[in-house]
C-alpha cells in the first residue's frame, strides 16, 4: 500500500514545539528539533540523562511534571512520546481540537503527522516514509545518503560562477580501513576534481572516484619517495587556482604528525581557502582495533602521543624522554619501528622491564597484526616477528589489559 501522507517541510525556527515524554524516543527526536531552531518545551516527570543534559544546557525547557490539558496551547507542533497509550491518546485529542499537527510515537496511524526517516547531505534534507514500515524507511534513507556521499547518486548541485566549493579540502582519511573516513570527508572526496593522496590514505576510496578525477600520488611527486612538502603545497595551490576543487587526502588526522597545518599555512599565504576535515587518528583507533584501550579507569590517567621521526639522543628532538620514562601512564609511539631499540632503551631508564608493550601493524586493515611483549624484550620480539611500518606502538599497563585470546593477529 502506498503511504498516504503528504510530505512537507516545516519551518519550526523560533516556534513553540511541545514534546510529551522524556524517554529514549524523545532522546532520539529532540536533536533534530533543536537543530531546526524550534523552541522546544518538554513535559515529563522523568527524563533520560541525555535529555536532562539538553535541558541543563538551555537547549530545551523541561517542565518536570505529568501532562495536563492545555499544555499544547500556542504550540505549532506536538509529539506524544510517553510509554502510556492513554496519555498519548489524550495529547493527540488535544492537538486535534487545537488544530496542531501531532506525532504519536507508539502508534503512528493514530497521530495527525508522522516523522520520516531523515538525514542530511550537502544542503539536502532527505526524508522517507513507507506506510508504517520504519525499518524499510531507514534502509532506503541510508541507501540514498550512501549514494549521495559516494557519488553514485547525483546530488544535482550546480556550481556557481565563482566556484561551488573552497579551493582545498584537507581531509583526514582515518587509520586505513576505508569505512573509517568521516561522513563529511567521504562526501567532499566524491566531489573532488583533484585528489592529492598520501601513501597511508585509504587506497580503496580512490577506486570509487569518477574516471575524470585527477589523482596525484604524493609519494611519487619528484624529489624521492617522501614527497617534498614544498612540491605538495604548490600542487595544491596551482590546481586550486586553476579552478579545481582539490582534496588533500591524508591518513589518520591531518593535524597529528600529518604536516596538515603546514599545508593550511601555505594555502592561506597564497590566498587559497581551505576546509579542514578532521580524521580518526591512528594513535587511538589503531590500538582500539587491537583491543588496547589507551586509557582505563584506575590504570592510566594520561596519554602521551610521541613522534618517532627523531631519535631520543638527537639534538633536534623536542621530547623530554627522561620525563616520559618516569611517567606511569600510556605512551603511544607513532612512526617508531625503525628506531625502536633507541626508544625502548630510553624508556628503560625509568620504567620497569616488564612494562607491557603492544605493537599494532597495519591497524584496522585486513593485514593487521598484533605483537604483545614487554619493554625489556620488545626489540628482540619485534625483530623476530618481522614487524614493519606502518605500526603504532603502545607502552604502558593498558597494553597488558587484553587477554591474548582477545587479540586479532589477522583481521
SULRA-V288065 format. One record per residue. N is the residue number from 0. RES is the residue in one small letter. PHI is phi as a letter, one per 20 degrees, with the letter a starting at -180 (999 if undefined). D_CENTER is the distance of its C-alpha to the mean C-alpha in Angstrom with 2 decimals. Layout:
N,RES,PHI,D_CENTER / N,RES,PHI,D_CENTER
//
This chain:
0,x,999,37.82 / 1,x,f,36.15 / 2,x,f,34.06 / 3,x,e,36.52 / 4,x,f,34.19 / 5,x,d,34.06 / 6,x,f,30.61 / 7,x,b,30.43 / 8,x,e,27.92 / 9,x,e,28.74 / 10,x,e,28.55 / 11,x,d,28.08 / 12,x,g,27.40 / 13,x,m,29.77 / 14,x,d,31.37 / 15,x,f,32.07 / 16,x,c,30.16 / 17,x,d,31.33 / 18,x,d,29.50 / 19,x,d,31.71 / 20,x,o,30.07 / 21,x,c,27.26 / 22,x,e,25.94 / 23,x,f,22.89 / 24,x,f,23.65 / 25,x,f,23.66 / 26,x,g,20.40 / 27,x,f,18.77 / 28,x,e,20.70 / 29,x,f,20.91 / 30,x,g,17.54 / 31,x,f,18.47 / 32,x,f,21.97 / 33,x,f,20.94 / 34,x,f,18.71 / 35,x,e,21.87 / 36,x,n,23.85 / 37,x,f,26.07 / 38,x,e,28.33 / 39,x,e,27.57 / 40,x,d,30.15 / 41,x,d,29.59 / 42,x,d,32.70 / 43,x,a,32.43 / 44,x,f,34.17 / 45,x,c,31.04 / 46,x,b,27.26 / 47,x,f,24.27 / 48,x,g,22.90 / 49,x,f,19.82 / 50,x,f,22.30 / 51,x,f,24.54 / 52,x,f,21.87 / 53,x,f,21.52 / 54,x,f,25.29 / 55,x,f,25.42 / 56,x,e,23.10 / 57,x,n,25.48 / 58,x,f,23.18 / 59,x,c,25.77 / 60,x,d,29.39 / 61,x,d,30.16 / 62,x,e,33.77 / 63,x,e,34.20 / 64,x,a,36.83 / 65,x,e,37.62 / 66,x,f,37.89 / 67,x,c,41.24 / 68,x,g,42.91 / 69,x,o,42.24 / 70,x,f,38.59 / 71,x,e,37.74 / 72,x,g,40.18 / 73,x,m,38.90 / 74,x,e,35.59 / 75,x,e,34.19 / 76,x,b,32.01 / 77,x,c,31.96 / 78,x,c,30.05 / 79,x,e,31.92 / 80,x,c,29.42 / 81,x,e,31.69 / 82,x,e,32.68 / 83,x,d,36.30 / 84,x,g,37.57 / 85,x,f,40.52 / 86,x,f,38.44 / 87,x,f,36.19 / 88,x,f,39.42 / 89,x,f,40.90 / 90,x,f,37.90 / 91,x,f,38.10 / 92,x,f,41.85 / 93,x,f,41.61 / 94,x,f,39.04 / 95,x,f,41.46 / 96,x,f,44.33 / 97,x,e,42.39 / 98,x,l,41.03 / 99,x,d,37.44 / 100,x,f,34.99 / 101,x,c,33.60 / 102,x,e,30.96 / 103,x,d,32.15 / 104,x,f,29.35 / 105,x,e,31.71 / 106,x,b,33.65 / 107,x,g,32.34 / 108,x,f,35.74 / 109,x,e,37.43 / 110,x,e,35.40 / 111,x,e,36.00 / 112,x,b,32.38 / 113,x,c,29.46 / 114,x,e,25.71 / 115,x,f,24.22 / 116,x,f,21.04 / 117,x,c,19.03 / 118,x,a,15.88 / 119,x,d,15.24 / 120,x,b,15.08 / 121,x,l,16.43 / 122,x,n,18.89 / 123,x,e,19.80 / 124,x,d,19.88 / 125,x,d,20.56 / 126,x,c,22.61 / 127,x,c,24.36 / 128,x,d,27.35 / 129,x,b,29.21 / 130,x,m,32.24 / 131,x,n,31.02 / 132,x,d,28.87 / 133,x,f,25.40 / 134,x,f,23.95 / 135,x,f,25.33 / 136,x,g,23.90 / 137,x,f,20.35 / 138,x,f,20.87 / 139,x,f,22.25 / 140,x,g,19.59 / 141,x,f,16.82 / 142,x,f,19.12 / 143,x,f,19.70 / 144,x,f,16.12 / 145,x,f,15.41 / 146,x,f,18.59 / 147,x,f,17.79 / 148,x,f,14.53 / 149,x,e,16.35 / 150,x,n,19.53 / 151,x,f,21.77 / 152,x,d,22.31 / 153,x,f,23.57 / 154,x,e,22.19 / 155,x,m,25.58 / 156,x,f,24.52 / 157,x,d,27.51 / 158,x,f,26.95 / 159,x,e,29.24 / 160,x,f,31.89 / 161,x,e,30.01 / 162,x,n,26.93 / 163,x,f,24.13 / 164,x,c,21.27 / 165,x,f,21.28 / 166,x,g,22.71 / 167,x,c,19.86 / 168,x,d,16.09 / 169,x,e,14.76 / 170,x,d,11.70 / 171,x,e,9.94 / 172,x,e,10.18 / 173,x,n,8.94 / 174,x,f,11.79 / 175,x,q,13.77 / 176,x,f,13.11 / 177,x,f,12.56 / 178,x,f,10.60 / 179,x,d,7.67 / 180,x,f,7.15 / 181,x,f,4.69 / 182,x,g,7.10 / 183,x,f,8.58 / 184,x,f,9.18 / 185,x,f,10.91 / 186,x,f,12.77 / 187,x,f,14.16 / 188,x,f,15.05 / 189,x,f,17.06 / 190,x,d,19.01 / 191,x,f,19.90 / 192,x,e,23.58 / 193,x,c,23.12 / 194,x,c,20.51 / 195,x,d,21.19 / 196,x,d,19.53 / 197,x,e,19.60 / 198,x,f,21.03 / 199,x,e,17.95 / 200,x,f,15.64 / 201,x,g,14.99 / 202,x,f,18.53 / 203,x,f,18.39 / 204,x,f,16.40 / 205,x,f,19.49 / 206,x,f,21.70 / 207,x,e,20.05 / 208,x,f,21.05 / 209,x,f,24.26 / 210,x,g,27.35 / 211,x,e,28.08 / 212,x,f,24.94 / 213,x,f,26.12 / 214,x,d,24.28 / 215,x,d,25.13 / 216,x,e,24.71 / 217,x,f,24.36 / 218,x,f,25.96 / 219,x,d,29.03 / 220,x,f,29.72 / 221,x,g,33.22 / 222,x,n,33.93 / 223,x,o,32.91 / 224,x,f,30.02 / 225,x,e,28.03 / 226,x,f,27.76 / 227,x,f,29.32 / 228,x,f,26.83 / 229,x,f,29.41 / 230,x,f,29.63 / 231,x,f,25.88 / 232,x,g,25.96 / 233,x,f,28.99 / 234,x,f,27.50 / 235,x,g,24.56 / 236,x,f,27.07 / 237,x,f,29.76 / 238,x,f,27.70 / 239,x,f,26.16 / 240,x,f,29.67 / 241,x,e,30.93 / 242,x,n,28.90 / 243,x,e,26.12 / 244,x,e,22.43 / 245,x,d,21.05 / 246,x,d,17.62 / 247,x,e,17.50 / 248,x,e,15.29 / 249,x,c,14.80 / 250,x,f,13.73 / 251,x,m,11.30 / 252,x,d,10.70 / 253,x,f,13.62 / 254,x,e,14.83 / 255,x,d,15.29 / 256,x,l,18.54 / 257,x,d,17.48 / 258,x,l,20.11 / 259,x,f,17.72 / 260,x,f,19.59 / 261,x,f,22.82 / 262,x,f,21.83 / 263,x,f,20.84 / 264,x,f,24.23 / 265,x,f,26.10 / 266,x,f,24.79 / 267,x,f,25.54 / 268,x,f,29.00 / 269,x,e,29.61 / 270,x,m,28.61 / 271,x,d,25.64 / 272,x,f,22.72 / 273,x,c,19.22 / 274,x,d,15.82 / 275,x,e,13.26 / 276,x,d,9.69 / 277,x,g,8.00 / 278,x,c,6.80 / 279,x,f,6.33 / 280,x,f,9.94 / 281,x,f,12.65 / 282,x,g,14.56 / 283,x,d,12.88 / 284,x,f,11.20 / 285,x,f,14.49 / 286,x,g,16.72 / 287,x,f,14.76 / 288,x,f,15.34 / 289,x,d,18.96 / 290,x,m,19.27 / 291,x,d,19.52 / 292,x,f,17.92 / 293,x,f,18.14 / 294,x,c,19.41 / 295,x,b,21.58 / 296,x,g,23.80 / 297,x,m,27.23 / 298,x,d,26.39 / 299,x,b,24.27 / 300,x,d,23.82 / 301,x,b,22.53 / 302,x,c,20.39 / 303,x,c,21.43 / 304,x,d,19.69 / 305,x,c,22.52 / 306,x,e,23.11 / 307,x,e,25.79 / 308,x,f,26.98 / 309,x,c,29.96 / 310,x,f,32.33 / 311,x,g,33.20 / 312,x,e,36.73 / 313,x,f,35.85 / 314,x,f,37.02 / 315,x,e,33.85 / 316,x,f,31.68 / 317,x,d,30.04 / 318,x,e,29.27 / 319,x,e,31.68 / 320,x,f,31.99 / 321,x,f,34.83 / 322,x,f,32.65 / 323,x,g,29.79 / 324,x,f,32.45 / 325,x,e,33.57 / 326,x,f,30.21 / 327,x,d,29.60 / 328,x,e,25.82 / 329,x,e,23.21 / 330,x,d,23.26 / 331,x,d,20.58 / 332,x,d,22.36 / 333,x,d,20.73 / 334,x,l,23.07 / 335,x,d,25.86 / 336,x,f,27.52 / 337,x,f,30.34 / 338,x,d,31.44 / 339,x,g,30.72 / 340,x,g,34.43 / 341,x,f,34.45 / 342,x,f,31.38 / 343,x,f,32.71 / 344,x,f,36.10 / 345,x,f,34.78 / 346,x,f,32.94 / 347,x,f,36.04 / 348,x,f,37.90 / 349,x,c,36.38 / 350,x,d,34.55 / 351,x,f,36.44 / 352,x,f,36.67 / 353,x,e,35.30 / 354,x,g,31.89 / 355,x,f,29.38 / 356,x,c,27.39 / 357,x,c,24.76 / 358,x,d,24.08 / 359,x,d,21.31 / 360,x,e,22.14 / 361,x,l,19.99 / 362,x,g,17.12 / 363,x,m,15.17 / 364,x,e,17.77 / 365,x,g,20.85 / 366,x,e,22.98 / 367,x,g,21.32 / 368,x,c,24.10 / 369,x,c,24.29 / 370,x,d,27.26 / 371,x,d,28.21 / 372,x,b,30.95 / 373,x,c,32.36 / 374,x,f,32.80 / 375,x,e,36.45 / 376,x,c,36.03 / 377,x,f,32.61 / 378,x,f,34.20 / 379,x,f,36.67 / 380,x,f,34.26 / 381,x,f,31.75 / 382,x,f,34.69 / 383,x,f,36.08 / 384,x,e,32.81 / 385,x,m,32.42 / 386,x,f,28.97 / 387,x,c,27.62 / 388,x,f,24.69 / 389,x,f,21.78 / 390,x,b,21.58 / 391,x,d,20.05 / 392,x,d,22.79 / 393,x,d,22.54 / 394,x,d,25.70 / 395,x,p,26.52 / 396,x,g,27.31 / 397,x,f,23.82 / 398,x,f,24.46 / 399,x,d,27.37 / 400,x,f,25.88 / 401,x,f,25.10 / 402,x,f,28.19 / 403,x,g,29.03 / 404,x,f,28.90 / 405,x,f,25.20 / 406,x,f,24.36 / 407,x,d,23.55 / 408,x,f,25.54 / 409,x,c,24.41 / 410,x,d,21.42
//
